[in-house]
Amino acid sequence: MVAAEWSADLVTHRLDSLTSWHSDWNGLKVAVFGLGMTGFSVADTLAELGAEVLVVAGAPDHDRERILQVLNVPVVITESQDDVPQRLREFAADLVVTSPGYPPHHPLLKWADAEGLEIWGDIELAWRLRDKVGKASDWLLVTGTNGKTTTTQLAAHMIAQGGVRVAPSGNIGIPVLDAVRDPEGFDVLVVEISSYQLHYTHTVSPVASVVLNIARDHLDWHGSFDAYRAAKGRAYDRTQRACIYNLADPETERLVENADVVDGARAIGFGVDVPARSNFGVVDGILADRAFLEDRANAALELGTLEDLRSRGMGARHLVEDVLAAAALARSIDVSPAAIQRAILSFSPDEHRNQLVLDEHEVLWIDDSKATNAHAADASLRAYRSVVWVLGGLLKGVDISTLIAEHADRIKAAILIGIDREPLVEAFKQHAPAVPVIEVDVRETEPVMPRVVAEAKTLATSGDTVLLAPAAASMDQFESYSDRGNKFQEAVREASQKGVDANADHPDEDPSES
């Protein structure tokens, strides 16, 4: 065996042995790609462990660079996306830990792969370090095209109601590497994990996992729908107790069937119909568990009611599904039905997720700015009968013609925003020619949402819903989906207040005629 092969085998053996915070990380040479929140937390953690770290990033962040300088962690800023810095080549890394913003086809990762370097993400690193404080925490993984954040928050809330020290983490809540370094430690982490992060997991073994749904998304990162679907399916690999899937989405069941799980792990379905044995569902308005009880052939456990959910603003079908998925996760670690019902009665959905902004003159104004893809917008549209639909933004290469065709009968009018309006206009012409389409064409410095609301007020009448469900990303005109939603809410409330003020000036006028 030549010296290079011998050295590579030694590195592989060492990496395989790094399964604990208390393993010997000292002197391990790690290249970290990215200087955002993830890259910084990775570099900070590895420096604490005594590893030798080099950060490579595409843009400077002077505040983080100053902190890393104190930790003796050098940072290299690449002048071009196509460059592999000479300093990185000379560093002779044993391992690469990459941020999720770097797709597999990025030149740095293609170089690392050609060099035979093992590539991890922050989730893989955190999994290996989860025993810093006492017993290693149990993990529950949540992924899917839509509904991840609501399900993660719900599951964590249910588990907390059961008296367990828990944190929602990953893409929401506490960054996962901060969670594993918390001085108090956590018994359970509910980890919201993206397809980007799943792509670079290798040893993560959750107690339970759920893929909520699968639809075409992030094709620019993964390169194809098959690659995206395969990344999502990695959530089920090495699951110990429960692989939870969506009965209304056969793709998720197929992912379970193809997963390499721990012996004894069960497949648990959830859906809004009467549940079969080993599933979660709804019976006469009651949320029911027929999975985690001994006599599941003849009985079910009550977890709450649809009326409970409606009282919390979670009566839409896709939110009921999120609740059932979260309940399945909680029940997989023996949280009681009573604790789950308490959690349902005290939970508030995330902002910008099917959020009621205003109910005025029998017109609902709904902010679902978090519907950043067609699948999420589809779920939102299904909740209402007659919709003035506000959509558009960055489509990320996804064709939403099918979505328009499927909902043409419930779309009263469409208001288009964002830079990718042309394909939307063409899709409406082809698939819903009777639907009035208004384009809001404004310069970057001009406010978008006041124009949207003004147009919507001329279109919506009693019984309609004005629905912001853009089916697109927001960064062309807004800082984030939350910024888009906030500006929509501000414009709705401002327009409503102007109407109140106008009526005060003209008290004898009928508001519906003014």
Buried (B, 14 or more C-beta within 10 A) or exposed (E): EEEEEEEBEEBEEBBEEBBBBEBEBEEBBBBBBBBBBBBBBBBBBBBBBEBBBBBBBBEEBEEBBEBBEEEEBBBBBBEEEEBBBEEBEEBEBBBBBBBBBBBBEBBBBEBBEEEEBBBBBBBBBBBBBBBBBEEBBBBBBBBBBBBBBBBBBBBBBBBBBBEBEBBBBBBBBBBBBBBBBBEEBBBBBBBBBBBBBBBBBBEBBBBBBBBBBBBBBBBEBBEEBEBBBBBBBBBBBBBBBBBBBBBBBEBBBBBBEEBEBEEEBBBBBBBBEEBEEBBBBBEEEBBBBBBBBEEBEEEBBBBBBBEBBBEBBBBBEBBBBBBBBBBBBBBBBEBBBEBBBBBBBEBEBBEBBBBEBBEBBEBBBBBBBBBBBBBBBBBBBBBBEBBBBBBBBBBBEBEBBEBBEBBBEBBBBBBBBBEBBEBBBEBBEEBBEEBBBBBBEBEEEEEBBBBBBEBBBEBBEEEBBBBBBBBBBBBBBBEBBBBBBBBBBBBBBEBBEEBEEEBEEEEEEEEEEE
